[in-house]
Amino acid sequence: MIIQNVISRIEANTGSMAMKWADKVRKTENMKTYQRDIEKLIGKNEQIYKFLVLWLQKEKSKDEIGSFFFEMGKDYFNGSYALSQINYAFFLAKMTVREDIFNEQVIETSLAFSQIMELIIAIHDFFFLAAFYVIKGYHEGMYHALSGKHGVSAELLDQVFHDDFFFKSPEFYKKYLP
């Protein structure tokens, strides 16, 4: 019951949490690229929170979540976002959720505390998975940019990009996108 109440609260507050996240981004000195595009990124961040709710409700699979973030990673590469800023943006998003839970949820029993901690672990898992797939998508965007526009040889690309997970067909990912 407690977990569902918290999930419902997150679901009802995706917009306000995205705004709180944006305030954190605006106050963080090393987030210049995000600050430049903050209005566009508020909507993306709200989508992240909506996907978090679906993950917590077990309505989206790992592949579906992965596809969403994989495409986001390619978009971030094409938008010239630094990978370090992307990672920090996820950190701020996760912090916003955690603060929202602990600011509003009164934990009166050890059972409630245990359930909240279980939920926090699931939230952390979601953001780790998100970061993993965003980096994969970012690298794929980089691979295509280097091989296409810049004409880097396949041999050199194979030496730099070791991961065999890359370059699945776009149809694989598109079937999971909203």
N, C-alpha and C positions, 0 to 999 in steps of 0.2 A: 504494500500500500504506500509506504513512504517513497519507494523508488518511483512508482508511477506518478505520485504527486510531484516529485521533483522533475521528472521528464515532462509532465504537463506544463509545469512552470517554465521550463526551458522553451518548450514549443510556443507558449503564449508570449514569450519575451524575446524572440529572435531579433526583432527589429531594435528593441532598446539595448540588447546586448551588443548588437553590431555598432550602435552609436557609442556605447561605453568603450568598445574596442577601438573605435576611431579616435576617441579622446586620448587613449593610451598611445596610439600611433602618433598623434599630433605632438604629444609631449616627449616623445623619444627622439633624441638628437640624431641617431644614426639611421633613421627611417625616411630619408629624403625622397626616394623614389615613391614610396607609399604615400607620403604626404602630398606629393605632386598630383597623384591620382586618387586621393582619398574618397571623393564622392562616388566614383565608379567602384571602388573596392569595398565600400560599405555594403553594397548589394551583394557582392561576391561573398563577403563575410557572413551576411545573413543567410545565404545559401548554405554555407558551411554548417551553421548552427542547425538548419533544417535537416541536413544530411546526418548530423550528429543525432538528432531525435530519431530519425528513421533507423539508424544503427542501433541505438539503445532499445528501440522497440522491436528490433530484429526484423525489420521490414526491408532492409537492403543487405545484400550479401557483400562479402569482401570484394568480389569482382566488380560489383556495381559501384561500390565506394571507390575502389581503385580506378575504375574508368573515369569517374568524375574528376578525381584529383590528377590523374594522368593528363587529361586534357587541360586542366588548369595549369599544370606545370609547363606544358608547351606554350600556353598563352603567356605565362609569366616570362618565359625565355624570350618570346617574340616581343614582349613589352619592355625588355631590357631591365628587368628587376634582378637585383643581386640575390644570389642563392642565400646568402647570410640574412638578408632582410626578409626573405620568404620564411625562413626558419624562425626568425624572431617574431614574425607576424603570427605564426601558429602558436608560439609560446604565449603571446599576448591574448590570443583568442581562448586558449585553454585557461589562462589565468582569469579571464573575464567570466567564464562559466563557473570555475571553482569559487570565485568571490561571490557570484550570484547565489550559488547554492548555500554557502556558509553565512552569507549576510541575511538570508531570509528563512533558512531552515533552522528551527529550534530542535536540537538533538537532546532529547530528554532521557533516553535509555541507552544501555549498551547495545541492544539489538538495533535500535535506530542508527547508532553510530556505525555499527558493523555494516548495515545496509547502505548507508551513505558512502562508506569507504569502498564498498564493492562497486558502487556507481562511479565513484571518482576513478577507480582503476579502469573501468570500461571507457570512461571519457579519455583518459590518458592513452589507452590502446587505440582509440579512434584517431587521436591527433598524431600518434606515431605512425599509424597506417597512412594517414593523409600525407604526412611529410615524406614518407617513403615513396608513394606514388607521384607526388608532385616532383620530386627529384628525378624519378624515372622519366616523366613527361618532359621535364626541363632538359634532360640530357638528350632525349630524342629530338627535341626542337633544335638543340645545338648540333647534333649529328647531321640533321638535314640541312641546316644552314651552312655548315662546313663543307659538306659534300656537294651541295648545290651551288650556292652563290660564290663560294670561295675555292671550289675545285680541289679540296684536299683528297688525296688518294685513299682508296679503300684500304690499302695496307696500313697506312698511318692511322686511319680511323679505327681499324681493328686493334691496333696496339693501344690506343687511348681508351676506347670504349670496350671494356672487357665483358660487360654484363650481357648474357644471352637472353635476358628477359625482354630486351628492346625489340622494337620494330615488328610487333604483331600487327596484323592487318587492322586498318582503321575500322573495318566493319566489326571487329571484335569489341572495340571500345564503344562504338556508337550505339550498340544495342543496349548499353547500360546507362547512357546519358539521359537526363530528364528531357 
